[in-house]
Amino acid sequence: MERKKEWLTSGAFAALCGTTKETLRHYKDVGLLLPAHQGDNHYFYYDVEQFYDFFAISIFRQTGTPLEEIRRCLRGQDTAQTLELLRKQRGRLEAERQKLEHMDFVLSSALRNLEFGPVPDLVPQTA
């Protein structure tokens, strides 16, 4: 049994997605996430199931994927290309995580030294 389509206004859809109407408008303008329906009043409406597309876009954006690459993945539905992009983005995230861990270590060490003074056992000795 097919469900009855319940269109969401762009404002309601933006609220559902935790974004703004401006972001949705931008995604529409660049052909990334097109509204599912345009009413007789010329307003754009979204299908609630488009939330999953928005969520995928959001994940790609949070990992720094350019909009053009996201559009290619979503439009082409090329699984191999999507997997490659996800692996590449995961590698970037891993590199960023390691960089942040290193920065945290350096800052933590500096704080410890400033708060408690250098720990004698950890000071390198020279001959």
Steps between C-alpha positions, in 0.01 A plus 500: 500500500646833394509770764326830444750776424519758774698796375705706743555868445863600467482650851361180651751288311786729610385462861485122463854498362638750751601744227375822345278576204798686352706179503217312330469778244874482432489122463208542258682768301810283456291194415593304809164454674200589291155547655269210424205717405411853399151610595257710300607784730857455362626397844741209518424195708708208617411140565584387853708215350738759354630533854726202424648681200556809714662285770738347242587847370557618856741216572693569181514874580623437854789300359594782263368350177442764231142542384586394145634165622191450716275574205685248283466232767132563561405537135704215359437258783829340398571279799870457421549877464307567820703241691825653372388847605397376845835322544687813395299715742552247779875519437484879525307474826754254640786734409316791661430291813871415532594864451254607770627230738856625448393860561316390814811320624718808441250732671447261791876473550540878491218545751644235731845661486362847564274388786734258677843573359706252301496147634866400562453141381370623164777756431748354251850466638807580296841347555 
